[in-house]
């Protein structure tokens, strides 16, 4: 078992080139999905446009199933796939800050770069605020370090925490996605806003 492309066969330069091309593709996909529009993104929180939920849930399920099948057919070694470290306090506070920034600014970090790349001024201001926040956090990290590192659970997968197999967990995520898509459709009908027809 091993990765589809052995790591030792790709030079660092080619690795960076591949990452750059994937980044361009990701940015193109975001733009085509309309994610450079702050109105579309904010619409997720107000209920009149749930495109964000549908696209990102679909992307997550596609990636999840892709990894499961690649692992099943022994085309990738899941034991070497990195799982983010989980800090409960950081995850909760970070999620609140991220959500507040998302609804106030109308962008997330990735979509703000996408919008800035096509010249949207609100995205440039959002990026400036993001960088200032990063610098502020870095400069005051010693004040937050104890809280930031508290309640560390390691490289934990939700399926492991719930004591479920990856296959069963994937099925439950798909069921949840279908339900969320249905709820999203209901929300779009209930909170439809005919006054927002195009991006200024």
N, C-alpha and C positions, 0 to 999 in steps of 0.2 A: 504494500500500500504506500502511496506517496502523493504529493501534489500533482496536478495536471501538468504543470511545467516545473521541473526540478529547479530549486532555487540556485543551485551551484552552476546552472547553465545560463543564468542571466547576469550580465554585468551590472554594476551600480548605475552606470549611465543609462543603459536600456531600461532598467527598473524605473528610473526617474521619468524617462520618456513615456513609458506605459502609464505611469501614474498621471502624467500631464494629459495624455490623450483621454484617459478615463475621466479626468476632471472636466475636460472640454465637453465630453459627451454628457456628463451629468449636468453641467450648466445648460447645455442645449435642451436637455429633457425638461429641466425646470422651467426654462423660458417657454417652451412649447406647451407645457401644462398650465401656463399663465401665472406661475409663481413669482414673477417679477412685479406683479400687481399687489400693492399693499392692501387694496380693497378686497381682493379675492382672499388673501390670507386672513385679514381681520374678519371677513365674512364667516370664517369657520367658528369664531367665538360668538358671533351674533346669530348664527344659525341659517343665514340666507344663502350660504355657499359652502358646501362641505367637500369641495374638490380636494382640499388638502388631506382630509381624513381618508378619502378613497384612494388617492394616489400613493400616499405613504403606507397605508395598510397593504395595498396591493404589492408595493415594492418589498415590504417586510416579509410578506408571505412567499413571494417569489424567491427571495434570497434564502429564506428558511427551508423551503422545499428543495431548492437547488442543493443546499448543503447536505440535507438528509439523503437525497438520492445519490449524490456524488460519494458520500460516505458509504452508503449501502453497496454501491458498485465498486467500492474500493479504489476510487479515483482521487480521494482526498483523505488525509488523516486528520480527523476531528480533534485528536489530542494535541495537535500543534496549532489549532485555530485559537487566536487570542480572545479571551473573554475579559471584558472590562472589570476592574476591581470595584467592589461595591462598598460605599460608605453611606450608611443610612442618613445621617444628618446632612451630609453634603448633597445627597440625591434629593432630599425633600426641599431644602432651602434653594438649591440650584434650580429645581423644577419650578418653584414659585417665582423666582427671579426671571427665569427663561420665559415662563408663561406671561408674566406681567409685561416683559419687554416685547414679546410677540404681539400682544393685543394692543399695546400702546403705540408701538412703532410700525406694526403691520408687517414685520419681517422676522425671520430667524437668521442666524449667522450665515447660513448657506444661501438663502434666497436674497439676502441683502447684497451679497457679492454679485449674484446674478443680475439683480436690478441695477447695481452701480455700474456694472460692465456695459450696460446699454444706455448709461447716462442719466439715470433717474436721481434727481437731487435729494429726495427724501431718503433714498438708500445710502447716499454718501454721508448724510448726517447721522443715520443709524450706525454706519460703520465707524464713524468718528466716536460716537458714544460707546460703541463696543470696545474700541481700542483704549479709550480712556478708562473704561471699567477694568480692562485687563491690567493696565498699568497700575491703577489704584489698588487692585487686589494683590498684585505682585509686591508692591511697595509696603503694604500693610499685612502681608501674609503671617508674619510672626504673631500678630494679634489674634489671628483666626485659626492658627495651626491646630491647636488643641481641639477646637470644635470641628474643624475640617476633617481631622483624622479619627474622630470619635465613632464608635459603633461600626468598626470595620468587619465585613463579612467575607472578604477575600474575593477570588474570581468565581463568583457564584452565578449559576444559571437558574432561572426561575423554575425550570422543569425539575432540577435537582432539589431545590428548596421545597417544592410541592411533592417531592417523591413520586414523580411521574416519568414515564419513558419519554424520549424525545418525540416519538411518533404520536403518542396520545396527546402530548402537549401541543404539537403542531395541529392536530385535528381540532382541539379546543380553540386554538387561535383562529383557525379558519371559520369555525362556527361563530366566534365573537365578531369576526370581521363581517360576516354576512348580516348579523344582527345590527352592527353599527352602520352598514351601508343602508339598511332598511330604515333605521332611525334617522340617518342623514337625509334620506329622501323625504321623510315626513317633515323634518325640520325645514327643509328648503321650501316645501309647500306652505308651511305655517308662517314662516318669517320672510317670505318672498319680498324683495324690494325692487319694484319696477323702475324706480328713479335712478338706480345705478346700472347703466347700460354700457358704459365704456370708461376706460381709464383716461383721466385728464392728462 
